[in-house]
């Protein structure tokens, strides 16, 4: 089998019956790609499956890097020796692009029992419960002390800028997105995925690979709601301002307040609600 042809794509074409009033028309439409991704850790000649998630193919190495960083498995780019697809000949060619190996620079695998996310994860649901706040402290997370400030007017422009960069969403209408902005409003990177937390892992992974961590002068904008997990990943990456076009969850608000993250929701049509860290959002002169 041609391995290049077997690689899953960001979109897939499917036949669809379009209904418009009493009119029925057969046509072809693009839908967002969704495939399982197994993340494996390698170290000292040993291997272990860390997690399996459903994701939109593309930027898989960034997703893997962002995931292991956000979970505290690695603390710096230097802790990752290599990221690669599985090339084991025993694996069906069509699945090789659905397995990513993260080779650690450490001589042995970490004790995965210490990591909350050592299980099969969904593409949209985060972890819940007050115990997660203590778990985050146990990973060494500290309240963010970044003095970053930005004008509210700049924040209002972010949803449109993010939407303009969502190339796959434009053709499918079926993906979440995460965008990193500089505090002057300059877009840095946008990533899309069927899972909102996967999209965040991809932008954090991009920053880790590019040597930009901590992101103390950046703003994270996400589509959909702002969950606990998105705030957690932002804290680990040092992102002081997190904004979303929809609502935050109660635990996301608690987490943002405890770790000094500015959390903004319902950013749309020149309005927004600031749930935590309001001092970082500047009022008009």
N, C-alpha and C positions, 0 to 999 in steps of 0.2 A: 504494500500500500504506500502511496505517496504521502509522506509525513506532512509535507507542506499543505497538501489538499485537505488533510485531516484536521488541521488546526481550526478550532472553533472561532467564529467571527463575532463582532460586536452586534451585528444584526443578522436576521434570517428572513428570507422572503417566504411568504405563505399566501395561499389562495383564500380569498375572503368574499363572502356575499355581503354587498353593501345595500342597506335599506334606506331609502329616502322617500318617506311617505308611502305611496303605493308602488313605487319603483323598486325593482330588485335587479342588481347588476353584479355579475361576477367580475372580480378584479384581483390584482396582486398587491400585497401590502407588506411593508417591513415591520417586523416586531423586534423588540430588544432581545439580544442573546442572553441566555441564562444557562450556565453550566456549573457543575460541582468543581471546586478547587480544593485539593488536599494539600495542606502545608506540612512539610516534614522538616524536622531538625536533624542535622548531621554533626557529629563531633566525635573525635577519637575512634573512628571506625564503627561507631554505633549510629543507629537511626531510630527515630520515633515520630509517629504522627502527632502533630500538635493540635490541628483542628481541621474540620471540613466545613466549607461555607459555599453557598450558592452565590455566584458572582457573574457579572458581565465580563466575558473575556477581553483582555487588553490591559496593559500596565500591571500584569500579574506580579512582576518582581517588586514593583512599588508597593502593591498590596501586601505582599509577604513582609517586606521590610517595615512597613508601617505597623503591621500587626504585631510582630515580635518586639518592636520598640514600644508600642502602646501598652503591651502587657508586661513590660519591664524585664523581658527575657534578655534583651540587649540594651545597653545604655548609651552606645555610641556607634558610629559607622564602623570603626575599627574592630568591633566585636564580631562583625560579619565577614567571613573569609570569602564567600562566594554565594551567589543566588543563581540557580539554574533549573531548567525543566528536567524531569526524570528521563533518562535515556536508557534505562534498564531494558534490554531486549526482551525480557519476560513480560513486559507491560505492553498491552495492545497499543499500536501506534496512535490510534484515535484518542487514547487516554493520556498520552505522554504530556500533552499541553494542558492537562488538568491536574498535574502533580508538580508542585514547586518545591525544590530542595533548598533549604537555608543552611549552608555549612557555616558553623560557628568557628571562630578563631580559638575558642577554649579547648582544652585537651579532653574534655568529657561533656556529656549532656548535662544540663541542669536537672534538678529534681522537679519534675513537672507537677508533682502533687501540690507545690506551692503556688501554682498559677491557676487562677479561677477559671480561665478559659480553655482548659484542657478537656474539651468535649466537642461534639458536633454542634455547630452554631447555625442559626438561621440567617437570612439575608437582611432582615428588617427589625428584629426584636432584640433589644438590649437586655443586659442583666438587671435585676431589680433587687430592692431590699436595702435597708439601712446598713446591713453588715458590709455592703460594698464600700462605704466610706472608710471604714477601718481597713479594709483590704487595700484600698488605694494608699492609705498612710503607710501600710506595711511595705509597699513597693518603694517607699522613699519619697513620695510626692509631697511637695511643700506649697504653701500658698504663694501665688505668683506676685512678684514685687515690681513687675514692669510698670514704668511710669508712662506707658503709651497712652496717647490721647488722640481723638479724632473728632471731626465735626459731624454733627448729625446729618447735615446735608450730603456729605459724602456717603454715609451709610445708606441713605435712601436710594442712591444710584446703583447699589450693589446687585439687587435682584435682576435688573435689566442687563447688567454687564455679565452676570453669570449665565443668564439665559442665552445671550448672544454667543457664548462659548460652548453651549451644549449642542454639539453637532449631531450626536446620535439621538438625543431627545427630539431634535427638529424633524427627524425622519420617522421616529417611532412613537413619540409621546409617552414613553414608558420607563424613564430612568430618573433616578435621583442624581444630584450633583453636589459637589463641594468645591469651593473656590477659595484660594488664599489670595488676599489683597494686602498690599502695603498700606500703611496708614494714610498715605496721600491719595489713596483710591486706585493705585495702579494694580491691575490684575497680575498675579504671579503665575498661577497654574490652576487649571480646572480639570477635574476628573469626574467621570460618570459611572454609575453602576446601578444594578437593580436593588442593591442594598445601600442605604444611606451611610451606614458605618463603614462599609467597604470603600465608598467614595472618599470618606475621610482618611481611611488607612492609606489610600493611594496618594493623596496629597501629602500626608505626613511622610510616607515612604519616599516620595519624590524629594522632599526637603532633606531627609536623612541622607539619602544617596548623594545629594548635591552639596552636602556639608553646610546646611543652613540651620540646623538645630542648635540651640533653642530658637523658636520663632517668636522672640519677645517683642518684635516690632511688626507683627502681622495680625490680620483679622481673618477669621474663618467664617465664611458664609455657606449655609447649607440649605438645600431645598427640604420641604417637609418639616416635620417637627424636630425640636432639639431634645434629644434623649439624654439620659444619664451617661450612656456610653460615649456619645459624641463629646460631652463636656470632659469626661475622663481622658479621652484621647488628646484633647486640647491641653489639658493640664500637663500630661506627660510630655507633650511637645513644647510646652512653654508659651502657648498662644493665649494672650491676655483678653481678647475680645472674640466672642462667639455670637453670631447672629443667624437667624433663620427666618424664613418667610411664613412660618407657622408657629404653633405654640410650643413652649417647653413643657416637660413633665415636672411634677413636683420634686422628684429626687434630683433632677437636673438643676433646679433652682437651689435646692439645699446644697448641692455639691459646689455650684458656682459661688455661693455666698461663703462657704467654708474655706474655699481655696482661692478666693479673691479673683475670680474670673468675671468679667463683664459679660452678662448674658442678655441678649436682646431678641425678642420675638415679634412676630407679626410685622416684619419689615416689608411694607408695601404701600404704594400710593402716597408717599411722602409722610408716612406715619410709622410709629414703632412703639413697643412697650419694653422698657428696661427693667429687668427683674433682679439684677444684681450688678454691683460695680458701676453705678451711674456716674461716678466722678470722671470716668474715662470718656464719656460722651459729651462733647462741648456744645453749649447752646450758641445760637447765632449772636454775633456782636451787636 
